[in-house]
Amino acid sequence: MEPTPSEQREEEVEEEVEKESEEVSDGCDESDQESLGDDDRDFDFGGHTAQKDLQGLMLTEGTYVRCNWIDPEEEEKRVNTWQKDKKAKVDPESEETALTGLQAAASTCTHFQLRGPRYPERWQETKEQEASQKAFRIMRAISDSLINRLMVLRIDNFPGSGDPVFGTKHELRRSLRAPDLFGKLTTAFQAGTRCCLKRVTLQGGFHSAASVANFLRVAKPPLESFRCRGCLFHGRNFEMLVKALSGACAGTLLEFETDAAIGGRDPFGFLADSFPQLRMLRAKCVFGKTENLEALKRLNLKKKLCKLPKEDHRLRGRPAVNTKRGVVYWFISSDHHDDGYRGQGLWWDELDNTCECMEEWRVGKGVTQKKCLTFMEECGIDLDPQLSDEDCGMDSDTGSADSVPDGEQDTVVVQLEVDDSTSSTVAIRARTMDGRQFAQVTVDTGTTLMRTLLEELASKYPCSPLSMRLVLPNGSCTDALASSTQPLGAILKGA
């Protein structure tokens, strides 16, 4: 059978990229060759790998640490019953011993893996983690290892939250209900601490892209490898994250991986400009408007390690919006499946794959089809105009998804007042609606995100991070929830 024109073009691209790469690949020294490849081997010790299940809270060997966010026995009981008013019993003495050992291991640790629950999207529904002392001490251990000797960090299935895509109240409140790992890690570097981190792998779960980007800007880790599988990236945050990575480690990054659906004008050209030293590139779901051959020829890639997009992987579909429920119904598919497509490349919070090509996305009220089409284009997904609302799975009377509830009203005012003693700090005084001051903190405006401040206030004082407004020094007022992903310095500068 004769190859199709698209298949012929793909073969030409691969041949030209391989030809451009051969001379440089042959010239790489042995240490460079060994540093590229399978990141699961970063935790290959004592019969363990990064993918192998871990019993108990943690496992340490030498300078290697593997840690569970949730005890496997506790998770198993919760999954079997899944009753919010029942908690699995955990021996407090054994947990305290393990946490003490974890804290001690953090000072000498060079490799740290944190494994979240098997179903991080379901664990987001539980609220005890917000005030969990165990969660705080685990994140403290990672922070301590980061400011000491940590070189390899891997996070699997973290039960956090991504940033809002459309900025609905539902998305904003969801993001602040979940723990923010990289927001906590950033605070360890506010005094200019040196970072030795060389390899980061994020697999599954949910992370705030704004917090990850802020961490990169503040910590400036000399990364050689940054991999994300099943999390973090989508078409709307791609350029922001790449710019943050480029600012921190443009001259050192050798490996970059994302399996998210990403579009844009010329994403591969953007990567080539941002990371000229790149050797391994895995971006099988990236489909920009510009052909990727010229950009790939500018990179000295090792072809056997790369995964590049193929035309039959390109996604196509259509959204249907139920504005009353705050739910978007999607039909999204590609030619690369045998009735087994399950939303590959779509790593969006609260996106539920209900049946092969059918998706339900709880985004909250206020989202229109036009907004969804714009986001779909940013993710490189082609529009199939022949699909109807019914084809997308929406029935205006009997849709399967529950309505997304409206949120609570703002009840607390947080007033910002600049501390004249230092230009880079700001004093935050929290007042109730009747003017009573109940809290005060001082933070660095250049490194602190608004959500980090709100979480700190909520952890120390009796107030909800979901119901705050900010009164700025010039007297203007802004919604703290709506500006949660911005640095405080940017908010003050725009006042």
C-alpha positions as CSV (number, residue, x, y, z in Angstrom):
1,M,0.0,0.0,0.0
2,E,1.3,3.4,-1.0
3,P,1.9,5.8,1.9
4,T,-0.3,8.8,2.2
5,P,1.1,12.4,1.6
6,S,1.0,13.0,5.4
7,E,2.9,9.8,6.1
8,Q,5.5,10.6,3.5
9,R,6.0,14.0,5.0
10,E,6.4,12.5,8.5
11,E,9.1,10.2,7.2
12,E,10.9,13.1,5.5
13,V,10.8,15.1,8.8
14,E,12.3,12.1,10.7
15,E,15.0,11.5,8.2
16,E,16.1,15.2,8.1
17,V,16.0,15.5,11.9
18,E,18.0,12.3,12.2
19,K,20.6,13.5,9.6
20,E,21.0,16.8,11.5
21,S,21.4,15.0,14.8
22,E,23.9,12.3,13.8
23,E,27.1,14.4,14.0
24,V,26.3,15.9,17.4
25,S,25.0,12.6,18.8
26,D,28.3,10.9,17.8
27,G,30.2,13.7,19.4
28,C,28.5,13.4,22.8
29,D,30.7,12.1,25.6
30,E,29.8,9.1,27.7
31,S,28.5,11.1,30.7
32,D,26.2,13.1,28.4
33,Q,24.9,9.8,26.9
34,E,24.2,8.3,30.4
35,S,22.4,11.4,31.7
36,L,19.7,11.1,29.0
37,G,17.0,8.5,28.9
38,D,14.7,6.7,31.3
39,D,13.9,8.8,34.4
40,D,12.4,5.8,36.3
41,R,16.0,4.7,36.8
42,D,16.6,7.7,39.0
43,F,15.0,5.6,41.8
44,D,16.4,2.2,40.9
45,F,17.7,1.0,44.2
46,G,17.2,-2.1,46.4
47,G,14.8,-3.6,43.9
48,H,12.7,-0.4,43.7
49,T,11.9,1.9,40.8
50,A,9.9,5.1,40.6
51,Q,6.9,3.0,39.4
52,K,6.9,0.4,42.1
53,D,4.3,0.7,44.9
54,L,5.6,1.8,48.3
55,Q,4.2,0.5,51.6
56,G,4.0,2.7,54.8
57,L,4.9,6.3,54.9
58,M,8.5,6.2,53.5
59,L,11.5,4.2,52.4
60,T,15.0,5.5,52.6
61,E,18.3,4.0,51.4
62,G,21.5,6.2,51.5
63,T,20.6,9.5,50.0
64,Y,17.4,8.2,48.3
65,V,13.9,8.8,49.8
66,R,10.5,7.6,48.6
67,C,7.5,8.9,50.4
68,N,3.7,8.4,50.3
69,W,1.4,11.4,50.7
70,I,-1.3,9.0,52.0
71,D,-0.6,5.7,53.8
72,P,-1.6,2.9,51.4
73,E,-3.7,1.1,54.0
74,E,-5.6,4.4,54.8
75,E,-6.2,5.0,51.1
76,E,-7.4,1.4,50.5
77,K,-10.0,1.7,53.3
78,R,-11.1,5.1,52.0
79,V,-11.4,3.9,48.4
80,N,-13.5,0.9,49.6
81,T,-15.9,2.9,51.7
82,W,-15.4,6.5,50.5
83,Q,-17.3,8.1,53.3
84,K,-16.2,11.6,54.1
85,D,-17.3,11.2,57.8
86,K,-15.2,8.2,58.3
87,K,-11.4,8.2,58.5
88,A,-9.1,5.1,58.4
89,K,-7.3,4.5,61.7
90,V,-3.6,5.3,61.7
91,D,-1.2,4.5,64.6
92,P,-0.1,8.0,65.7
93,E,3.1,6.7,67.3
94,S,4.3,4.9,64.2
95,E,3.4,7.8,62.0
96,E,5.3,10.2,64.3
97,T,8.3,8.0,64.1
98,A,8.2,7.8,60.3
99,L,7.8,11.6,60.0
100,T,10.7,12.2,62.4
101,G,12.8,9.9,60.2
102,L,11.7,11.6,57.1
103,Q,12.7,15.0,58.5
104,A,16.1,13.6,59.4
105,A,16.6,12.1,56.0
106,A,15.8,15.4,54.2
107,S,19.1,17.0,55.3
108,T,21.2,14.5,53.3
109,C,18.8,13.5,50.6
110,T,19.8,13.8,46.9
111,H,16.8,11.9,45.4
112,F,13.3,12.5,46.6
113,Q,10.1,10.9,45.3
114,L,6.6,11.9,46.6
115,R,3.8,9.5,45.6
116,G,0.3,10.8,45.9
117,P,-3.0,8.7,46.0
118,R,-4.0,6.5,43.2
119,Y,-7.1,8.7,42.6
120,P,-5.8,12.3,43.3
121,E,-9.0,13.8,41.7
122,R,-11.1,12.0,44.3
123,W,-8.8,12.9,47.2
124,Q,-9.3,16.6,46.4
125,E,-12.8,16.2,47.8
126,T,-11.5,15.6,51.3
127,K,-10.7,18.7,53.3
128,E,-8.7,17.3,56.3
129,Q,-5.6,17.6,54.2
130,E,-5.8,21.4,54.3
131,A,-4.9,21.4,58.0
132,S,-3.0,18.1,58.1
133,Q,0.1,18.2,60.2
134,K,1.4,15.3,58.2
135,A,1.0,17.1,54.9
136,F,2.8,20.1,56.3
137,R,5.7,18.1,57.5
138,I,6.1,16.2,54.2
139,M,6.2,19.4,52.3
140,R,8.7,20.8,54.9
141,A,10.9,17.7,54.4
142,I,11.0,18.4,50.6
143,S,11.8,22.0,51.2
144,D,14.6,21.1,53.6
145,S,16.1,18.6,51.1
146,L,15.8,21.3,48.4
147,I,17.9,23.8,50.2
148,N,20.5,21.2,51.1
149,R,21.6,18.6,48.5
150,L,18.5,17.6,46.5
151,M,19.3,16.9,42.8
152,V,16.4,14.8,41.6
153,L,12.7,15.5,42.5
154,R,9.8,13.3,41.3
155,I,6.2,13.9,42.2
156,D,3.5,11.4,41.3
157,N,-0.3,11.9,41.5
158,F,-0.2,15.0,43.7
159,P,-3.7,15.9,44.9
160,G,-3.4,19.6,44.2
161,S,-5.1,21.7,41.6
162,G,-4.3,23.4,38.3
163,D,-4.9,27.1,37.7
164,P,-8.2,28.4,36.4
165,V,-8.6,28.2,32.7
166,F,-11.6,30.6,32.4
167,G,-11.5,32.3,35.8
168,T,-14.9,31.1,37.0
169,K,-15.6,31.3,40.8
170,H,-15.8,27.5,40.8
171,E,-12.3,27.1,39.3
172,L,-10.8,29.8,41.7
173,R,-12.3,28.2,44.8
174,R,-11.2,24.7,43.7
175,S,-7.6,25.8,43.2
176,L,-7.5,27.3,46.7
177,R,-9.0,24.3,48.4
178,A,-6.1,22.1,47.3
179,P,-2.6,22.0,48.6
180,D,0.0,23.9,46.6
181,L,3.3,22.0,46.7
182,F,5.4,24.4,44.6
183,G,4.0,27.4,46.4
184,K,5.4,26.0,49.7
185,L,8.7,25.1,48.1
186,T,9.2,28.6,46.8
187,T,9.2,30.0,50.4
188,A,12.4,28.1,51.1
189,F,14.2,30.3,48.6
190,Q,13.1,33.8,49.6
191,A,16.5,34.5,51.2
192,G,18.4,33.6,48.0
193,T,19.2,30.0,48.9
194,R,21.3,28.1,46.3
195,C,19.4,25.3,44.5
196,C,21.1,22.2,43.2
197,L,18.1,20.6,41.5
198,K,18.9,19.0,38.2
199,R,16.0,16.7,37.3
200,V,12.3,17.2,37.9
201,T,9.6,14.7,36.9
202,L,5.9,15.4,37.4
203,Q,3.6,12.5,36.6
204,G,-0.2,12.6,37.1
205,G,-2.0,14.6,39.6
206,F,-2.5,18.4,39.6
207,H,-0.2,21.4,40.1
208,S,-0.5,25.1,39.8
209,A,1.4,26.3,36.7
210,A,1.7,29.8,38.2
211,S,3.3,28.3,41.3
212,V,5.7,26.1,39.3
213,A,6.7,29.1,37.2
214,N,7.2,31.3,40.3
215,F,9.3,28.5,41.8
216,L,11.5,28.4,38.7
217,R,11.9,32.2,38.7
218,V,12.8,32.3,42.5
219,A,14.9,29.2,42.9
220,K,16.6,29.2,39.5
221,P,17.5,25.5,39.5
222,P,20.1,24.4,37.0
223,L,17.8,21.8,35.5
224,E,19.0,19.3,33.0
225,S,15.7,17.5,32.7
226,F,12.0,18.7,33.1
227,R,9.4,16.0,32.4
228,C,5.6,16.2,32.8
229,R,3.4,13.3,32.0
230,G,-0.4,13.4,32.5
231,C,-0.3,16.8,34.3
232,L,0.4,20.5,34.4
233,F,0.6,21.6,30.8
234,H,-2.1,22.7,28.4
235,G,-2.3,25.1,25.5
236,R,-3.0,28.2,27.7
237,N,-0.1,27.9,30.1
238,F,2.5,26.4,27.7
239,E,4.4,29.6,26.8
240,M,4.3,30.9,30.3
241,L,5.9,27.7,31.7
242,V,8.5,27.5,28.9
243,K,9.5,31.2,29.5
244,A,10.0,30.4,33.2
245,L,12.1,27.4,32.4
246,S,14.1,29.3,29.9
247,G,14.8,32.1,32.4
248,A,16.1,29.5,34.9
249,C,17.9,27.0,32.9
250,A,18.1,27.8,29.1
251,G,21.7,26.9,28.9
252,T,21.5,23.6,30.9
253,L,18.2,21.9,29.9
254,L,18.8,18.8,27.9
255,E,15.5,17.0,28.3
256,F,12.0,18.3,27.9
257,E,8.8,16.2,27.9
258,T,5.1,16.9,27.9
259,D,2.3,14.7,26.6
260,A,-0.3,17.4,26.8
261,A,-2.4,18.7,23.8
262,I,-0.8,22.0,22.8
263,G,-1.3,24.3,19.9
264,G,-0.1,27.8,19.1
265,R,1.6,29.5,16.1
266,D,5.0,27.8,16.3
267,P,5.5,25.8,19.6
268,F,8.5,23.9,18.3
269,G,10.2,27.1,17.2
270,F,9.5,28.5,20.6
271,L,11.1,25.5,22.3
272,A,14.1,25.7,19.9
273,D,14.7,29.3,20.8
274,S,14.2,28.7,24.5
275,F,16.4,25.6,24.9
276,P,19.2,25.6,22.3
277,Q,21.1,22.8,24.2
278,L,18.1,20.3,24.1
279,R,18.9,16.7,23.2
280,M,15.7,14.9,24.2
281,L,12.3,16.2,23.2
282,R,9.0,14.4,23.8
283,A,6.0,16.3,22.7
284,K,3.8,13.9,20.8
285,C,0.6,15.9,21.2
286,V,1.9,19.3,20.1
287,F,0.4,20.6,16.9
288,G,1.1,24.2,16.1
289,K,0.1,26.1,13.0
290,T,3.7,26.1,11.7
291,E,5.4,23.0,10.4
292,N,7.9,21.8,12.9
293,L,10.7,20.7,10.6
294,E,12.7,23.9,10.5
295,A,12.5,24.3,14.3
296,L,13.6,20.7,14.9
297,K,16.6,21.1,12.5
298,R,17.9,23.9,14.8
299,L,18.1,21.4,17.7
300,N,20.7,18.6,18.0
301,L,18.3,16.0,19.1
302,K,19.0,12.4,19.8
303,K,16.3,10.9,17.7
304,K,16.0,7.5,19.5
305,L,15.1,9.3,22.7
306,C,12.5,11.7,21.2
307,K,8.7,11.3,20.6
308,L,7.4,13.8,18.0
309,P,3.8,14.3,16.8
310,K,2.3,12.3,14.0
311,E,-0.6,13.5,12.0
312,D,-3.0,10.7,13.0
313,H,-2.5,11.8,16.6
314,R,-4.0,15.2,15.9
315,L,-7.2,15.8,18.0
316,R,-10.5,17.0,16.6
317,G,-13.9,17.6,18.2
318,R,-16.4,20.1,19.4
319,P,-17.7,21.4,22.8
320,A,-21.3,21.8,23.9
321,V,-21.9,24.1,26.8
322,N,-24.7,23.7,29.4
323,T,-24.6,27.2,30.9
324,K,-27.2,26.4,33.6
325,R,-25.2,23.5,35.0
326,G,-21.7,25.0,34.4
327,V,-20.6,21.9,32.5
328,V,-19.0,21.5,29.1
329,Y,-19.6,18.4,27.1
330,W,-17.0,17.4,24.6
331,F,-16.5,14.9,21.7
332,I,-12.8,14.7,21.2
333,S,-11.0,12.0,19.2
334,S,-8.2,11.3,16.7
335,D,-7.4,8.8,14.0
336,H,-4.9,7.0,16.2
337,H,-7.1,4.5,18.1
338,D,-9.2,1.4,17.7
339,D,-12.3,2.5,19.7
340,G,-10.0,2.9,22.7
341,Y,-9.4,6.7,22.9
342,R,-9.5,7.9,26.5
343,G,-8.7,11.6,26.4
344,Q,-5.0,11.3,26.0
345,G,-3.3,14.7,26.1
346,L,-6.2,16.4,27.9
347,W,-4.9,17.1,31.4
348,W,-7.5,19.6,32.6
349,D,-8.9,19.7,36.2
350,E,-12.3,18.1,36.6
351,L,-12.3,16.7,33.1
352,D,-14.1,13.3,33.3
353,N,-13.8,10.8,30.4
354,T,-17.2,9.2,30.5
355,C,-17.1,7.0,27.4
356,E,-14.1,6.7,25.0
357,C,-14.4,10.0,23.1
358,M,-16.9,11.6,25.4
359,E,-15.8,14.1,28.1
360,E,-17.6,16.1,30.8
361,W,-15.8,19.2,32.1
362,R,-17.0,20.9,35.3
363,V,-15.8,24.4,34.8
364,G,-18.4,26.5,36.6
365,K,-21.0,29.0,35.3
366,G,-20.1,31.8,33.0
367,V,-18.3,29.8,30.3
368,T,-19.5,30.2,26.8
369,Q,-19.0,28.0,23.7
370,K,-16.9,30.8,22.2
371,K,-14.5,30.6,25.2
372,C,-14.3,26.9,24.8
373,L,-13.5,27.1,21.1
374,T,-10.7,29.6,21.8
375,F,-9.2,27.2,24.4
376,M,-9.6,24.3,22.0
377,E,-7.6,26.1,19.4
378,E,-4.9,26.9,21.9
379,C,-4.6,23.2,22.6
380,G,-4.2,22.4,18.9
381,I,-7.6,20.6,18.6
382,D,-9.3,21.0,15.3
383,L,-13.0,21.9,15.2
384,D,-15.4,19.3,13.7
385,P,-18.4,21.4,12.7
386,Q,-20.5,18.4,11.7
387,L,-20.9,17.3,15.4
388,S,-24.1,18.4,17.2
389,D,-24.7,19.0,20.9
390,E,-26.2,15.6,21.1
391,D,-23.1,14.1,19.5
392,C,-21.0,15.7,22.3
393,G,-23.2,14.0,24.9
394,M,-25.3,17.0,26.1
395,D,-29.0,16.5,26.7
396,S,-30.4,19.8,28.1
397,D,-33.0,17.9,30.2
398,T,-31.2,14.7,31.4
399,G,-27.4,15.4,31.3
400,S,-25.5,13.0,33.6
401,A,-23.4,15.7,35.3
402,D,-24.6,17.5,38.4
403,S,-24.8,21.3,38.3
404,V,-21.8,23.2,39.6
405,P,-23.0,25.1,42.7
406,D,-22.6,28.9,43.0
407,G,-20.0,29.9,45.6
408,E,-20.2,31.7,48.9
409,Q,-20.1,35.5,49.1
410,D,-17.1,37.6,50.1
411,T,-17.1,38.3,53.8
412,V,-13.5,39.3,54.8
413,V,-11.5,42.3,53.7
414,V,-7.7,42.0,53.7
415,Q,-6.0,45.5,53.5
416,L,-2.5,45.9,52.1
417,E,-0.2,48.5,53.6
418,V,3.4,49.0,52.3
419,D,6.1,48.7,55.0
420,D,8.3,51.8,54.4
421,S,11.3,50.1,56.0
422,T,12.0,47.8,53.1
423,S,10.8,48.4,49.5
424,S,10.6,44.6,48.8
425,T,8.3,43.7,51.6
426,V,4.7,44.5,52.4
427,A,2.7,44.3,55.6
428,I,-0.7,42.5,55.2
429,R,-3.3,43.5,57.8
430,A,-6.4,41.4,57.8
431,R,-9.6,43.1,58.9
432,T,-13.2,41.9,59.3
433,M,-16.0,43.8,57.6
434,D,-16.5,45.9,60.8
435,G,-12.8,47.0,60.7
436,R,-11.5,44.7,63.4
437,Q,-7.9,43.6,62.7
438,F,-7.3,39.9,63.4
439,A,-4.1,39.1,61.6
440,Q,-0.9,40.6,60.3
441,V,1.9,39.1,58.2
442,T,4.9,40.5,56.3
443,V,5.9,39.0,53.0
444,D,8.3,39.5,50.1
445,T,6.4,41.1,47.2
446,G,8.7,39.7,44.5
447,T,8.5,36.0,45.4
448,T,5.1,35.5,47.1
449,L,2.0,34.6,45.0
450,M,-1.4,35.8,46.3
451,R,-2.6,32.2,46.8
452,T,0.5,31.5,49.0
453,L,-0.5,34.5,51.2
454,L,-4.1,33.5,51.4
455,E,-3.1,30.0,52.4
456,E,-0.8,31.3,55.1
457,L,-3.5,33.5,56.5
458,A,-6.0,30.6,56.5
459,S,-3.5,28.3,58.2
460,K,-2.8,30.7,61.1
461,Y,-6.0,32.6,61.6
462,P,-9.8,31.9,61.6
463,C,-10.6,33.0,58.1
464,S,-11.4,31.4,54.8
465,P,-9.1,31.9,51.8
466,L,-12.2,31.6,49.6
467,S,-13.8,34.8,50.8
468,M,-11.3,37.7,50.8
469,R,-11.0,41.0,49.0
470,L,-8.0,43.2,48.9
471,V,-8.0,47.0,49.6
472,L,-4.8,48.3,47.9
473,P,-2.8,51.2,49.2
474,N,-4.4,53.6,46.6
475,G,-7.8,52.7,47.9
476,S,-8.9,50.5,45.0
477,C,-10.4,47.1,45.7
478,T,-9.7,43.7,44.0
479,D,-10.9,40.2,44.4
480,A,-8.2,38.2,46.1
481,L,-9.6,35.0,44.6
482,A,-9.4,36.4,41.0
483,S,-5.7,37.5,41.5
484,S,-4.6,34.3,43.3
485,T,-2.1,33.2,40.6
486,Q,-0.3,36.6,40.5
487,P,2.8,37.8,42.5
488,L,2.0,40.4,45.1
489,G,4.5,42.8,43.5
490,A,2.6,42.7,40.2
491,I,-0.7,43.4,41.9
492,L,0.8,46.4,43.8
493,K,2.5,47.7,40.7
494,G,-0.8,47.7,38.8
495,A,-2.7,49.5,41.5
